[in-house]
Amino acid sequence: SQHAALAALKGSQTCVEDLKKIMEERCQILCNGLSELSIPFSEPQGGYYVYADVSSTGLSASDFCLKLLEHGQVIVYPGTLYGDHCDRYVRFSLTQPSDKISEAVNRIKKVVSSL
């Protein structure tokens, strides 16, 4: 594993820069959508997810996740699955392609506007 780490550090960083740009684009799409909905969030500091406080919707994080799944076919997870002690944060993943994140944001907007 040390040889693999050394090769990764000394090799071309082009793919790393490309991945960084892709992740920044995905993050921007999601964060813009959350901002439009006035849902506070923390921008990632190197992770592949965005944590957001959905308490302004009037739902707990668990209920928000169920509502998105049932009415928007969007999967997000409550922060309680990751050790949060209050049920107000959800975790949005940035692992899907940008077009899928855009579609999910549109679905989230429809669900939130119906609350």
DSSP file (Angstrom, degrees, kcal/mol; ACC not computed):
  #  RESIDUE AA STRUCTURE BP1 BP2  ACC     N-H-->O    O-->H-N    N-H-->O    O-->H-N    TCO  KAPPA ALPHA  PHI   PSI    X-CA   Y-CA   Z-CA
    1    1 A S     >        0   0    0      0, 0.0     4,-2.3     0, 0.0     5,-0.2   0.000 360.0 360.0 360.0 -29.3    0.0    0.0    0.0
    2    2 A Q  H  >  +     0   0    0      2,-0.2     4,-2.3     1,-0.2     5,-0.2   0.888 360.0  49.9 -66.9 -37.1    2.9    2.3    0.6
    3    3 A H  H  > S+     0   0    0      2,-0.2     4,-2.3     1,-0.2    -1,-0.2   0.892 110.8  49.8 -67.4 -38.4    4.1    1.9   -3.0
    4    4 A A  H  > S+     0   0    0      2,-0.2     4,-2.2     1,-0.2    -2,-0.2   0.909 110.9  49.2 -66.0 -42.1    0.6    2.6   -4.3
    5    5 A A  H  X S+     0   0    0     -4,-2.3     4,-2.1     2,-0.2    -2,-0.2   0.908 111.1  50.1 -63.5 -41.8    0.4    5.8   -2.2
    6    6 A L  H  X S+     0   0    0     -4,-2.3     4,-2.3     1,-0.2     5,-0.2   0.908 110.2  49.8 -63.4 -42.6    3.8    6.9   -3.5
    7    7 A A  H  X S+     0   0    0     -4,-2.3     4,-1.9     1,-0.2    -1,-0.2   0.893 110.3  51.1 -63.5 -39.3    2.7    6.3   -7.1
    8    8 A A  H  < S+     0   0    0     -4,-2.2    -1,-0.2     1,-0.2    -2,-0.2   0.892 113.4  44.4 -65.1 -39.5   -0.5    8.3   -6.5
    9    9 A L  H  < S+     0   0    0     -4,-2.1    -2,-0.2     1,-0.2    -1,-0.2   0.851 120.8  38.3 -74.3 -35.0    1.4   11.2   -5.0
   10   10 A K  H  < S+     0   0    0     -4,-2.3    -2,-0.2    -5,-0.2    -1,-0.2   0.656 103.8  84.6 -91.3 -17.1    4.1   11.3   -7.7
   11   11 A G  S  < S-     0   0    0     -4,-1.9    -3,-0.1    -5,-0.2     2,-0.0  -0.032  97.6 -54.2 -77.2-176.3    2.0   10.4  -10.7
   12   12 A S        -     0   0    0      1,-0.1     3,-0.2     2,-0.0    -1,-0.2  -0.320  38.8-160.7 -60.7 136.4   -0.1   12.8  -12.8
   13   13 A Q     >  +     0   0    0      1,-0.2     4,-2.3     2,-0.1     5,-0.2   0.303  65.9 102.2-100.8   7.4   -2.5   14.9  -10.9
   14   14 A T  H  > S+     0   0    0      1,-0.2     4,-2.4     2,-0.2     5,-0.2   0.917  81.2  48.7 -58.0 -46.4   -4.7   15.7  -13.9
   15   15 A C  H  > S+     0   0    0      1,-0.2     4,-2.3     2,-0.2    -1,-0.2   0.848 109.6  53.4 -66.0 -32.0   -7.4   13.2  -13.0
   16   16 A V  H  > S+     0   0    0      2,-0.2     4,-2.3     1,-0.2    -1,-0.2   0.923 110.1  46.7 -67.1 -44.1   -7.5   14.6   -9.4
   17   17 A E  H  X S+     0   0    0     -4,-2.3     4,-2.1     2,-0.2    -2,-0.2   0.887 112.0  51.4 -64.6 -39.1   -8.0   18.1  -10.8
   18   18 A D  H  X S+     0   0    0     -4,-2.4     4,-2.1     1,-0.2    -2,-0.2   0.924 111.0  47.5 -63.3 -44.2  -10.7   16.8  -13.1
   19   19 A L  H  X S+     0   0    0     -4,-2.3     4,-2.6     1,-0.2    -2,-0.2   0.888 108.9  54.6 -64.6 -39.0  -12.5   15.1  -10.3
   20   20 A K  H  X S+     0   0    0     -4,-2.3     4,-2.3     1,-0.2    -1,-0.2   0.919 108.7  48.4 -60.5 -44.2  -12.2   18.2   -8.1
   21   21 A K  H  X S+     0   0    0     -4,-2.1     4,-2.2     2,-0.2    -1,-0.2   0.905 111.5  50.0 -62.9 -42.1  -13.9   20.3  -10.8
   22   22 A I  H  X S+     0   0    0     -4,-2.1     4,-2.3     1,-0.2    -2,-0.2   0.932 112.1  46.8 -62.2 -46.3  -16.7   17.7  -11.2
   23   23 A M  H  X S+     0   0    0     -4,-2.6     4,-2.5     1,-0.2    -1,-0.2   0.876 110.3  52.9 -66.7 -37.1  -17.3   17.6   -7.5
   24   24 A E  H  X S+     0   0    0     -4,-2.3     4,-2.4    -5,-0.2    -1,-0.2   0.901 109.5  49.6 -63.2 -40.8  -17.4   21.4   -7.3
   25   25 A E  H  X S+     0   0    0     -4,-2.2     4,-2.2     2,-0.2    -2,-0.2   0.933 112.2  47.1 -63.0 -46.7  -20.0   21.5  -10.0
   26   26 A R  H  X S+     0   0    0     -4,-2.3     4,-2.2     1,-0.2    -2,-0.2   0.914 112.8  49.6 -60.9 -43.5  -22.2   19.0   -8.3
   27   27 A C  H  X S+     0   0    0     -4,-2.5     4,-3.1     1,-0.2     5,-0.3   0.908 109.1  52.1 -63.0 -42.8  -21.8   20.8   -5.0
   28   28 A Q  H  X S+     0   0    0     -4,-2.4     4,-2.4     2,-0.2     5,-0.2   0.906 108.7  50.5 -62.0 -42.6  -22.7   24.1   -6.6
   29   29 A I  H  X S+     0   0    0     -4,-2.2     4,-1.8     2,-0.2    -1,-0.2   0.946 116.0  41.3 -60.1 -49.5  -25.9   22.6   -8.2
   30   30 A L  H  X S+     0   0    0     -4,-2.2     4,-2.5     2,-0.2     5,-0.2   0.939 115.7  48.6 -66.1 -47.9  -27.1   21.2   -4.9
   31   31 A C  H  X S+     0   0    0     -4,-3.1     4,-2.5     1,-0.2    -1,-0.2   0.872 109.5  52.8 -64.6 -37.5  -26.1   24.1   -2.7
   32   32 A N  H  X S+     0   0    0     -4,-2.4     4,-2.3    -5,-0.3    -1,-0.2   0.918 110.6  48.6 -61.6 -42.5  -27.8   26.6   -5.1
   33   33 A G  H  X S+     0   0    0     -4,-1.8     4,-1.2    -5,-0.2    -2,-0.2   0.915 111.9  47.7 -63.6 -43.7  -31.0   24.5   -4.8
   34   34 A L  H  <>S+     0   0    0     -4,-2.5     5,-2.7     1,-0.2     4,-0.2   0.890 110.8  52.6 -65.3 -38.5  -30.8   24.4   -1.0
   35   35 A S  H ><5S+     0   0    0     -4,-2.5     3,-1.6     1,-0.2    -2,-0.2   0.913 105.6  53.8 -62.1 -43.0  -30.2   28.1   -0.9
   36   36 A E  H 3<5S+     0   0    0     -4,-2.3    -1,-0.2     1,-0.3    -2,-0.2   0.807 110.6  47.4 -61.2 -29.1  -33.3   28.8   -3.1
   37   37 A L  T 3<5S-     0   0    0     -4,-1.2    -1,-0.3    -3,-0.2    -2,-0.2   0.405 112.9-121.4 -90.6   1.6  -35.3   26.7   -0.6
   38   38 A S  T < 5 +     0   0    0     -3,-1.6    -3,-0.2     1,-0.2    -2,-0.1   0.856  61.5 149.2  57.3  37.6  -33.8   28.6    2.4
   39   39 A I      < -     0   0    0     -5,-2.7    -1,-0.2    -6,-0.1    -2,-0.1  -0.905  45.1-131.7-100.5 113.4  -32.5   25.4    3.8
   40   40 A P        +     0   0    0      0, 0.0    13,-2.6     0, 0.0     2,-0.3  -0.326  35.0 170.0 -65.1 146.4  -29.2   26.0    5.7
   41   41 A F  E     -A   52   0A   0     11,-0.3     2,-0.5    48,-0.1    11,-0.2  -0.957  35.0-120.2-150.3 165.1  -26.3   23.7    4.9
   42   42 A S  E     -A   51   0A   0      9,-2.5     9,-0.9    -2,-0.3     3,-0.1  -0.965  31.6-128.9-110.7 123.8  -22.6   23.2    5.5
   43   43 A E        -     0   0    0     -2,-0.5     7,-0.1     7,-0.1   -16,-0.0  -0.463  36.9 -97.5 -69.4 143.3  -20.5   23.1    2.3
   44   44 A P        -     0   0    0      0, 0.0    -1,-0.1     0, 0.0     6,-0.1  -0.269  23.1-156.2 -62.2 146.1  -18.2   20.1    2.2
   45   45 A Q  S    S-     0   0    0     -3,-0.1     3,-0.1     0, 0.0    -2,-0.0  -0.258  84.8 -37.3-113.8  41.5  -14.6   20.5    3.3
   46   46 A G  S    S+     0   0    0      1,-0.4     2,-0.1     3,-0.1     0, 0.0   0.310 112.5 110.6 121.8  -6.0  -13.4   17.6    1.3
   47   47 A G  S    S-     0   0    0      2,-0.2    -1,-0.4     1,-0.0     0, 0.0  -0.346  71.7-120.6 -92.4 178.0  -16.2   15.1    1.6
   48   48 A Y  S    S+     0   0    0     -2,-0.1    46,-2.8    -3,-0.1     2,-0.3  -0.132  85.6  63.6-108.6  34.1  -18.7   13.9   -0.9
   49   49 A Y  E     - B   0  93A   0     44,-0.3     2,-0.4    45,-0.1    44,-0.2  -0.980  65.8-136.3-153.4 161.3  -21.8   15.0    0.9
   50   50 A V  E     - B   0  92A   0     42,-2.7    42,-3.0    -2,-0.3     2,-0.4  -0.991  15.8-146.9-123.5 129.0  -23.6   18.1    2.1
   51   51 A Y  E     -AB  42  91A   0     -9,-0.9    -9,-2.5    -2,-0.4     2,-0.4  -0.818  22.0-175.2 -93.4 133.3  -25.2   18.3    5.5
   52   52 A A  E     -AB  41  90A   0     38,-2.3    38,-2.4    -2,-0.4     2,-0.8  -0.979  27.4-130.9-133.5 145.6  -28.4   20.4    5.7
   53   53 A D  E     + B   0  89A   0    -13,-2.6     3,-0.5    -2,-0.4    36,-0.2  -0.843  25.0 177.7 -94.2 107.8  -30.7   21.5    8.5
   54   54 A V    > > +     0   0    0     34,-2.6     3,-1.9    -2,-0.8     5,-0.7   0.237  48.1 108.9 -97.4  13.1  -34.2   20.8    7.3
   55   55 A S  G > 5 +     0   0    0     33,-0.5     3,-1.7     1,-0.3    -1,-0.2   0.775  67.3  69.7 -62.5 -24.9  -36.0   21.9   10.5
   56   56 A S  G 3 5S+     0   0    0     -3,-0.5    -1,-0.3     1,-0.3    -2,-0.1   0.677  88.8  65.0 -66.6 -15.3  -37.4   24.9    8.6
   57   57 A T  G < 5S-     0   0    0     -3,-1.9    -1,-0.3     2,-0.3    -2,-0.2   0.606 113.3-118.0 -80.0 -11.1  -39.6   22.5    6.7
   58   58 A G  T < 5S+     0   0    0     -3,-1.7     2,-0.3     1,-0.3    -3,-0.1   0.486  81.3 106.0  86.0   2.7  -41.4   21.7    9.9
   59   59 A L  S   <S-     0   0    0     -5,-0.7    -1,-0.3    29,-0.1    -2,-0.3  -0.827  73.2-115.9-113.5 152.2  -40.3   18.0    9.6
   60   60 A S     >  -     0   0    0     -2,-0.3     4,-2.7    -3,-0.1    28,-0.2  -0.391  39.3-105.6 -70.7 164.2  -37.8   16.0   11.5
   61   61 A A  H  > S+     0   0    0     26,-2.1     4,-2.5     1,-0.2     5,-0.2   0.904 122.2  51.9 -59.6 -41.7  -34.9   14.8    9.3
   62   62 A S  H  > S+     0   0    0      1,-0.2     4,-2.0     2,-0.2    -1,-0.2   0.927 112.5  44.3 -62.0 -45.3  -36.3   11.3    9.4
   63   63 A D  H  > S+     0   0    0      2,-0.2     4,-2.7     1,-0.2    -1,-0.2   0.878 111.5  54.0 -67.3 -37.7  -39.7   12.5    8.2
   64   64 A F  H  X S+     0   0    0     -4,-2.7     4,-2.6     2,-0.2    -2,-0.2   0.925 108.4  49.6 -60.3 -45.3  -38.1   14.7    5.6
   65   65 A C  H  X S+     0   0    0     -4,-2.5     4,-2.1     1,-0.2    -2,-0.2   0.911 112.3  47.2 -61.5 -43.2  -36.2   11.8    4.2
   66   66 A L  H  X S+     0   0    0     -4,-2.0     4,-3.0     2,-0.2     5,-0.2   0.913 111.2  51.3 -64.6 -42.4  -39.3    9.6    4.0
   67   67 A K  H  X S+     0   0    0     -4,-2.7     4,-2.8     1,-0.2     5,-0.5   0.919 110.9  48.3 -61.7 -44.7  -41.3   12.4    2.4
   68   68 A L  H  X>S+     0   0    0     -4,-2.6     4,-1.7     1,-0.2     6,-1.6   0.896 114.2  46.7 -63.2 -39.3  -38.6   12.9   -0.3
   69   69 A L  H  X5S+     0   0    0     -4,-2.1     4,-0.9     4,-0.3    -2,-0.2   0.945 118.3  40.1 -67.2 -47.9  -38.5    9.2   -1.0
   70   70 A E  H  <5S+     0   0    0     -4,-3.0    -2,-0.2     1,-0.2    -3,-0.2   0.889 130.8  23.9 -70.4 -40.8  -42.3    8.8   -1.2
   71   71 A H  H  <5S+     0   0    0     -4,-2.8    -3,-0.2    -5,-0.2    -2,-0.2   0.616 135.7  26.8-106.3 -15.3  -43.2   11.9   -3.1
   72   72 A G  H  <5S-     0   0    0     -4,-1.7    -3,-0.2    -5,-0.5    -2,-0.1   0.474  89.0-129.0-124.1  -5.7  -40.0   12.8   -4.9
   73   73 A Q     << +     0   0    0     -4,-0.9     2,-0.4    -5,-0.6    -4,-0.3   0.882  64.1 136.3  52.4  40.9  -38.2    9.5   -5.4
   74   74 A V        -     0   0    0     -6,-1.6     2,-0.6    -9,-0.1    -1,-0.2  -0.977  46.4-145.8-118.6 129.6  -35.0   11.1   -3.9
   75   75 A I        +     0   0    0     -2,-0.4     2,-0.3    -3,-0.1    -9,-0.1  -0.860  30.7 151.8-101.3 120.9  -33.0    9.3   -1.4
   76   76 A V        -     0   0    0     -2,-0.6    16,-0.2   -11,-0.2    -7,-0.1  -0.916  33.2-130.0-134.5 163.9  -31.2   11.2    1.4
   77   77 A Y  E     -C   91   0A   0     14,-1.5    14,-3.0    -2,-0.3     2,-0.1  -0.919  18.1-113.5-121.9 142.4  -30.3   10.0    4.9
   78   78 A P  E >   -C   90   0A   0      0, 0.0     3,-1.8     0, 0.0    12,-0.3  -0.432  26.1-123.5 -69.3 146.1  -31.0   11.5    8.3
   79   79 A G  G > >S+     0   0    0     10,-3.6     3,-2.1     1,-0.3     5,-2.1   0.718 104.0  78.6 -62.0 -21.1  -27.9   12.7   10.1
   80   80 A T  G > 5S+     0   0    0      9,-0.4     3,-1.0     1,-0.3    -1,-0.3   0.783  85.0  62.5 -60.9 -24.8  -28.8   10.4   13.0
   81   81 A L  G < 5S+     0   0    0     -3,-1.8    -1,-0.3     1,-0.2    -2,-0.2   0.690 106.0  46.3 -70.2 -16.5  -27.5    7.5   11.0
   82   82 A Y  G < 5S-     0   0    0     -3,-2.1    -1,-0.2    -4,-0.2    -2,-0.2   0.185 132.9 -84.0-112.5  14.0  -24.1    9.2   11.2
   83   83 A G  T < 5S+     0   0    0     -3,-1.0    -3,-0.2     1,-0.3    -2,-0.1   0.406  75.3 148.5 103.7  -2.6  -24.0   10.0   14.9
   84   84 A D      < -     0   0    0     -5,-2.1    -1,-0.3     1,-0.1    -2,-0.0  -0.399  38.3-150.3 -63.8 143.2  -26.0   13.3   15.0
   85   85 A H  S    S+     0   0    0     -2,-0.1     2,-0.4     2,-0.0    -1,-0.1   0.591  76.2  58.7 -94.0 -11.7  -27.9   13.6   18.3
   86   86 A C  S >  S-     0   0    0     -7,-0.0     2,-1.3   -26,-0.0     3,-0.6  -0.920  79.7-130.0-118.9 149.5  -30.7   15.7   17.0
   87   87 A D  T 3  S+     0   0    0     -2,-0.4   -26,-2.1     1,-0.2   -25,-0.2  -0.476  82.7  89.6 -96.6  63.3  -33.1   14.7   14.2
   88   88 A R  T 3   +     0   0    0     -2,-1.3   -34,-2.6   -28,-0.2   -33,-0.5   0.444  67.1  79.4-132.1  -7.2  -32.9   17.9   12.1
   89   89 A Y  E <   -B   53   0A   0     -3,-0.6   -10,-3.6   -36,-0.2    -9,-0.4  -0.841  52.5-168.5-109.6 142.9  -30.0   17.3    9.7
   90   90 A V  E     -BC  52  78A   0    -38,-2.4   -38,-2.3    -2,-0.4     2,-0.6  -0.887  17.9-131.1-123.0 159.4  -29.9   15.3    6.5
   91   91 A R  E     -BC  51  77A   0    -14,-3.0   -14,-1.5    -2,-0.3     2,-0.5  -0.945  16.0-164.0-116.0 117.9  -27.0   14.2    4.3
   92   92 A F  E     -B   50   0A   0    -42,-3.0   -42,-2.7    -2,-0.6     2,-0.2  -0.869  16.8-137.2 -99.8 129.7  -27.1   14.7    0.6
   93   93 A S  E     -B   49   0A   0     -2,-0.5   -44,-0.3   -44,-0.2     3,-0.2  -0.601  11.6-160.5 -87.4 147.5  -24.6   12.8   -1.5
   94   94 A L        +     0   0    0    -46,-2.8   -45,-0.1    -2,-0.2   -68,-0.1   0.053  66.7 101.9-108.0  21.4  -22.6   14.3   -4.3
   95   95 A T        +     0   0    0    -47,-0.3    -1,-0.1   -69,-0.1     3,-0.1   0.554  61.1  86.2 -87.0  -7.4  -21.8   10.9   -5.9
   96   96 A Q  S    S-     0   0    0     -3,-0.2     5,-0.1     1,-0.1   -70,-0.0  -0.558  91.7 -90.2 -88.9 158.2  -24.4   11.1   -8.7
   97   97 A P    >>  -     0   0    0      0, 0.0     4,-2.0     0, 0.0     3,-0.6  -0.230  41.2-105.8 -62.2 157.9  -23.7   12.9  -12.0
   98   98 A S  H 3> S+     0   0    0      1,-0.3     4,-2.6     2,-0.2     5,-0.2   0.856 119.3  54.7 -55.6 -40.6  -24.6   16.6  -12.3
   99   99 A D  H 3> S+     0   0    0      1,-0.2     4,-2.0     2,-0.2    -1,-0.3   0.863 108.8  48.8 -65.2 -33.9  -27.7   16.0  -14.3
  100  100 A K  H <> S+     0   0    0     -3,-0.6     4,-2.5     2,-0.2    -1,-0.2   0.874 110.5  50.5 -71.1 -37.5  -29.0   13.6  -11.7
  101  101 A I  H  X S+     0   0    0     -4,-2.0     4,-2.6     2,-0.2    -2,-0.2   0.907 109.9  50.8 -66.8 -40.6  -28.3   16.1   -9.0
  102  102 A S  H  X S+     0   0    0     -4,-2.6     4,-2.1     2,-0.2    -2,-0.2   0.926 111.4  47.9 -60.5 -44.5  -30.1   18.8  -10.9
  103  103 A E  H  X S+     0   0    0     -4,-2.0     4,-2.1     1,-0.2    -2,-0.2   0.916 111.5  50.2 -61.9 -43.9  -33.1   16.5  -11.4
  104  104 A A  H  X S+     0   0    0     -4,-2.5     4,-2.8     1,-0.2    -2,-0.2   0.902 108.0  53.4 -61.9 -41.4  -33.1   15.6   -7.6
  105  105 A V  H  X S+     0   0    0     -4,-2.6     4,-2.5     1,-0.2    -1,-0.2   0.915 108.5  49.9 -60.7 -43.0  -33.0   19.3   -6.8
  106  106 A N  H  X S+     0   0    0     -4,-2.1     4,-1.8     1,-0.2    -1,-0.2   0.900 112.3  47.4 -62.1 -40.5  -36.1   20.0   -8.9
  107  107 A R  H  X S+     0   0    0     -4,-2.1     4,-2.2     2,-0.2    -2,-0.2   0.896 110.6  51.7 -67.1 -40.2  -37.8   17.1   -7.2
  108  108 A I  H  X S+     0   0    0     -4,-2.8     4,-3.0     1,-0.2     5,-0.3   0.913 107.6  53.3 -61.8 -42.7  -36.8   18.3   -3.8
  109  109 A K  H  X S+     0   0    0     -4,-2.5     4,-2.4     1,-0.2    -1,-0.2   0.906 109.0  49.1 -59.9 -42.2  -38.2   21.8   -4.6
  110  110 A K  H  X S+     0   0    0     -4,-1.8     4,-0.9     2,-0.2    -1,-0.2   0.915 113.7  45.6 -63.7 -42.9  -41.6   20.3   -5.6
  111  111 A V  H >< S+     0   0    0     -4,-2.2     3,-0.7     2,-0.2     4,-0.4   0.943 114.6  46.7 -67.0 -47.2  -41.8   18.3   -2.4
  112  112 A V  H >< S+     0   0    0     -4,-3.0     3,-1.3     1,-0.2    -2,-0.2   0.887 109.3  54.9 -64.0 -38.3  -40.7   21.1   -0.1
  113  113 A S  H 3< S+     0   0    0     -4,-2.4    -1,-0.2    -5,-0.3    -2,-0.2   0.736 104.4  56.0 -68.0 -19.8  -43.1   23.6   -1.9
  114  114 A S  T <<        0   0    0     -4,-0.9    -1,-0.3    -3,-0.7    -2,-0.2   0.515 360.0 360.0 -87.8  -4.6  -46.0   21.1   -1.1
  115  115 A L    <         0   0    0     -3,-1.3    -1,-0.2    -4,-0.4    -2,-0.1   0.492 360.0 360.0 -76.7 360.0  -45.4   21.1    2.6
